[in-house]
Amino acid sequence: MTVAPFALMQLSSGLFASKTLAVAVQLDVFSLATGDGITVEEFAAARELRTRPAGMLLTGCAGLGLLEKDGDRFLASPLAREFLVPGTRYYFGDFVTMLDERVYAGWMRLAEAVHTDAPTVWDSTQRDSLFDDADPVTVRTFWRGMHSLSTYTARAVAEAYDFGSVRRLLDVGGGGAAFTIELCRAYPRLEATVYDLPFVCEQTAERIAEAGLSDRITCVAGDFFADEKLPGGHDVALLSSVLHDWSAAENQVILDKVAAALPDGGRILVAELLMDDDESGPAPAALFNLLMLVETRHGRNYAGAEYERWLRAAGCAAVERVPVAGVSANALVVGTVARPAYRGAGTQRSM
Ligand SMILES: C[S@@+](CC[C@H](N)C(=O)[O-])C[C@H]1O[C@@H](n2cnc3c(N)ncnc32)[C@H](O)[C@@H]1O
């Protein structure tokens, strides 16, 4: 035989790895496993577990590269120390928890979503979108999870794109402020506005205060569908993981309003996990696309060419793509707003 089913074993048992990680995060294994590490007995005693499942969980984490074994002690691997110990700057555990507690029940009904073309993570007979629900549990798990997913990507964006000449950034649907906090840390002269729904702004303001950036980052509560105008006074607008939640027509409405809120020469940055233009992948974008099926009514992970088309239709003359080595975005699509007088005589607006 020229092929073997190892890849299929890995795909079909992906849940084993995902649940092992989620339970390890829930029991905060990785804080215990820093320093001198832990034995199975110490872990069992610390979390009031029997030694059999305690040992199985630690061994599972070791098999996944999250713990390293030294004699009878388990130590957090570099990956776990960097991203899975609560309180670390790029802590990823809140995203793991968000998927595990909030999203995976909906993924278990993926077949239903494929048949009905309706989301399965939340009850679409009761609400219009996942953002209609301001209940405290959803707010806490969703936006903490988004911050956790986005913060490393925000650093990657700060490295991939030069914000040195930017004075005021508008973070449209800025959520947990992962991008504004990280960009303001990387660019000390930058000031920013997070524009998001009122109940999101309440908790985001707390996070900005914790980061010590309340003097440079302001939250403005609003709704980009209901509001006629978005806040002005910015030279760059960022939309990270926002447009994948909506249909093509809704995205054009949002981008038209964003462009109208910027001056001539202002820039719109779209950060997304872009699908290849021929929609053949890549896998992270293609699977996030299915996440949009179970989470949204009309959202999708779009190809870069589609964002480029909408940006041009919103009045951007120059549009470029900048690769980003992030987990929630693999590229920025950047459009520069050019109003007719600014573009100069004879320049046609292209679609
Ligand atoms: C998937 S999250 C992305 C958050 C953030 N940009 C990030 O990358 O971490 C989408 C954001 O859009 C916000 N949003 C949804 N509908 C909105 C609306 N009508 N007006 C303003 N913001 C909205 C949500 O509250 C949420 O924070």
The ligand as a Gaussian input file, in Angstrom:
#p B3LYP/6-31G(d) Opt

LIG

0 1
 C      -15.257000      38.060000      16.825000
 S      -15.227000      39.492000      17.804000
 C      -13.652000      40.254000      17.424000
 C      -13.136000      41.102000      18.549000
 C      -11.777000      41.789000      18.305000
 N      -11.788000      42.624000      17.138000
 C      -10.678000      40.761000      18.225000
 O      -10.121000      40.530000      17.128000
 O      -10.348000      40.202000      19.268000
 C      -16.367000      40.542000      16.926000
 C      -16.641000      41.853000      17.671000
 O      -17.595000      42.631000      16.937000
 C      -18.441000      43.258000      17.894000
 N      -19.707000      43.629000      17.280000
 C      -20.689000      42.780000      16.849000
 N      -21.718000      43.465000      16.370000
 C      -21.411000      44.778000      16.487000
 C      -22.098000      45.980000      16.161000
 N      -23.311000      45.938000      15.602000
 N      -21.477000      47.149000      16.405000
 C      -20.240000      47.187000      16.978000
 N      -19.541000      46.072000      17.307000
 C      -20.129000      44.887000      17.080000
 C      -18.625000      42.195000      18.947000
 O      -19.141000      42.689000      20.164000
 C      -17.220000      41.630000      19.054000
 O      -16.463000      42.288000      20.035000

